Amino acid sequence: MLRYPWMTLLLLVVLLFSSIAFVGMPPGGVDKGSSGTSSYGENIVPDEVLISVKPGYLPSMRLQDLRPTHTGLPALDRVNRTLQVQSLEPLIRPGIGALEGQAASGALARVFRVKLPPGTELEGVLRFYRQQEFIEYAEPNHVYRALDFIPNDPNWNNQWALQKVQMPKAWEISQGRSEVIIAVLDTGVDYTHPDLASKVIQDKDYDFINNDNDAMDDHGHGTHVAGTAAAATNNGIGIAGVCPQCRILPIKVLDSQGFGSDATVAQGINYAVNQGAKIINLSLGGASCSETLAQAINGAFEKGVLIVAASGNSGKKTTMMYPAASPRVIAVGATDQNDGETTYSQRGPGLDVLAPGEGIVSTVPLNGYGSLSGTSMAAPHVTGVAGLLWSRNPAWRNTEVWWALRYTADTAYLMSITSFQDANSTFSVDQPTGPWQLFLPFIAKNWWQPGRLNAYRALLVNSPGQVEAPLDVCSP
């Protein structure tokens, strides 16, 4: 028997509290595996998660002096201490991309990027955060890749694609306006290239990979995309861009290997909107949707911005990469010079339009020109025509520009893909016939299939309809 009764009581209290864990605490605390990728595979940033704090808790947080265990929310401090969080930072940092005197607002203002110890098993961490009353959601920081496709035939030496979509006739109607800004969210843009230097907004570019204001391309993909969309035209050198008078805003969200994340892409979208971009080109994609990226897409769409994305290069004919799969993004597949859908181009129920993507010649770094293939190359053709449409019709809504791009596309080529069989797919094309299109539009809508972009026909539209674009709720 202990000599002092109070010591017995103290020992019982210590034993009691040592056996209590926080709600949802991962068994054994923080599990540090060998890879840090958990069951999510290689499609996420290791040792990182994104969390969103519920609106009522944000005012209590110390956003100006934020540390993992000094957030202003004691409960969050305890969770971060338990998980050994190394850093916690707002996704949208004050002063980056906001107008003067404007603070970060909206759903993205409540999202934080959490960095964990190397090798952390993420499933338990996400479960732990999700079970906390102050957390709205927690998710991995998904990886996005540049969707380029290296061609086997290097002999493409002309811009067949611009002739295919009737650009010469379209340019007779509009060559764009400098007020229309196209944001290229990619590996950066070589703003010293002679076909791009006069087009790039160099005092507003931003690099979310290195967190500086120099979005120089250290990969090549972004420069190629930018040239297709809006290279200088009729200047006696190089190539022609689809929207000659539109300006390019380079935003680097992919690194020198062509990889980015939910965080960098969402930051890039938010920045593009704040800098006045009308169109955002996303020639990139990932395997999973993201609530954080969906928040950014919804915010941009509701502010009238049009987002165009590549559908993906896996060859699947039932699903697309995200963000092309978002209901608020124009999804673009790729065709070849014979107006056939390329074998690698992905498609799904939300595919909007196809565009030339095979053997596309465009600008590359160090003042050069090169040929690339992929849905990445198809998307900027659509982006450029969107720039022409908005230049000619500045009062149009983003849903009206979208409608004109989708419903003026050429569909005659569809016979070349109706019999297309993919070994990994059961997809089939049902063609509407005769009076069904005229008298039963609800059936025709279900059977509608995307056509190949036609710039001239799109620019002939005077009274467009509007595309329905429901909220992106990140529902895989």
HUBELFEN-V186311 format. One line per field, one symbol per residue. phi: phi as a letter, one per 40 degrees, with the letter a starting at -180 (. if undefined). A space follows every 50 residues. Layout:
BEGIN
phi=???
END
This chain:
BEGIN
phi=.ccbdcccccccccccccccbcdgcddggccbccbgcfccgccbccgbbb bbccdcccdcccccbcbdbbcgbdccdccccccfdcaabccbcdgcgccd gbccagcccbcbcbbbcdgcccdcccdcccccccccabaccccbbcccbc ccbcccbacdcccccgcdcccccabgbcccbbcbcachbccccccbdcbc cccbcabccbfabbcccbbhcccccccccacdbgbgbgbbccbdccbbbc bcbbcccgbaadcccccccdcdcccgccbbcbcaabcbcacccccccdcc cccgcbbbbcchbcgcbbbbcbcdcccbbccbcbbbccgbccccccaadc ccabadabgccacbdggbbabbbicdccdcccdccdccccccbccccccc cddccccbccbdcdccbcbcbbcbabcbbcccbfccccbbccccccccbc bcdbcccccccbbccbccbcdcbfbd
END
